[in-house]
């Protein structure tokens, strides 16, 4: 348990940040999972392009907020684009 008032405040702040980060990371994973489920259904090229751009935007925003590392975002976007190309070919 924190002893000083500053330590108590830091505990409150870190708890709030942890809850916010977990929710945002979960939402990001849900977005990526939705794209993967769409790829299982063999969608049209236009629909796949639209959803991939939405996922890429979400990944870029998460990387900008330091929710995930920028290299992780780039790697994920690359893998999803590769999957889309293979599925919609």
C-alpha positions as CSV (number, residue, x, y, z in Angstrom):
1,X,0.0,0.0,0.0
2,X,1.2,3.5,-0.8
3,X,2.2,5.6,2.2
4,X,2.5,9.2,0.9
5,X,-0.3,11.1,-0.7
6,X,1.7,11.4,-4.0
7,X,2.0,7.6,-4.0
8,X,-1.7,7.2,-3.5
9,X,-2.5,9.5,-6.3
10,X,-0.1,7.7,-8.6
11,X,-1.8,4.4,-7.7
12,X,-5.2,5.9,-8.7
13,X,-3.8,7.2,-12.0
14,X,-2.1,4.0,-12.9
15,X,-5.2,2.0,-12.1
16,X,-7.3,4.2,-14.3
17,X,-4.8,4.0,-17.1
18,X,-4.6,0.3,-16.9
19,X,-8.4,0.0,-17.2
20,X,-8.5,2.4,-20.2
21,X,-5.6,0.6,-21.9
22,X,-7.1,-2.8,-21.5
23,X,-10.4,-1.7,-23.0
24,X,-8.7,0.0,-26.0
25,X,-6.4,-3.0,-26.6
26,X,-9.4,-5.3,-26.4
27,X,-11.3,-3.2,-28.9
28,X,-8.3,-3.3,-31.2
29,X,-8.1,-7.1,-31.0
30,X,-11.8,-7.4,-31.7
31,X,-11.4,-5.2,-34.9
32,X,-8.5,-7.4,-36.1
33,X,-10.5,-10.6,-35.3
34,X,-13.4,-9.3,-37.2
35,X,-11.3,-8.9,-40.3
36,X,-9.9,-12.4,-39.9
37,X,-13.4,-13.8,-39.6
38,X,-14.4,-11.8,-42.8
39,X,-11.4,-13.4,-44.6
40,X,-12.8,-16.9,-43.7
41,X,-16.0,-16.0,-45.5
42,X,-14.1,-15.1,-48.8
43,X,-15.6,-11.6,-49.2
44,X,-15.6,-9.4,-52.3
45,X,-12.4,-7.5,-53.0
46,X,-14.1,-4.1,-52.3
47,X,-15.4,-5.2,-48.9
48,X,-12.0,-6.6,-48.0
49,X,-10.2,-3.4,-49.0
50,X,-12.6,-1.3,-47.0
51,X,-12.3,-3.5,-43.9
52,X,-8.5,-3.7,-44.2
53,X,-8.2,0.1,-44.3
54,X,-10.4,0.4,-41.2
55,X,-8.1,-2.1,-39.4
56,X,-5.0,-0.4,-40.6
57,X,-6.3,2.9,-39.3
58,X,-7.1,1.4,-35.9
59,X,-3.6,-0.1,-35.7
60,X,-2.0,3.2,-36.6
61,X,-4.0,5.1,-34.0
62,X,-3.1,2.5,-31.3
63,X,0.6,2.8,-32.2
64,X,0.3,6.6,-32.1
65,X,-1.1,6.4,-28.6
66,X,1.7,4.0,-27.6
67,X,-1.0,1.4,-26.9
68,X,1.1,-1.0,-29.0
69,X,4.5,-0.7,-30.5
70,X,4.7,0.9,-34.0
71,X,6.6,-2.2,-35.3
72,X,3.8,-4.4,-34.0
73,X,1.3,-2.4,-35.9
74,X,3.3,-2.5,-39.1
75,X,3.9,-6.2,-38.8
76,X,0.2,-6.9,-38.2
77,X,-0.9,-4.7,-41.1
78,X,1.6,-6.5,-43.4
79,X,0.3,-9.9,-42.4
80,X,-3.3,-8.9,-42.8
81,X,-2.6,-7.4,-46.3
82,X,-0.8,-10.6,-47.2
83,X,-3.8,-12.7,-46.1
84,X,-6.2,-10.5,-48.0
85,X,-4.1,-10.8,-51.2
86,X,-4.1,-14.6,-50.8
87,X,-7.8,-14.8,-50.0
88,X,-9.2,-12.4,-52.6
89,X,-6.9,-13.4,-55.5
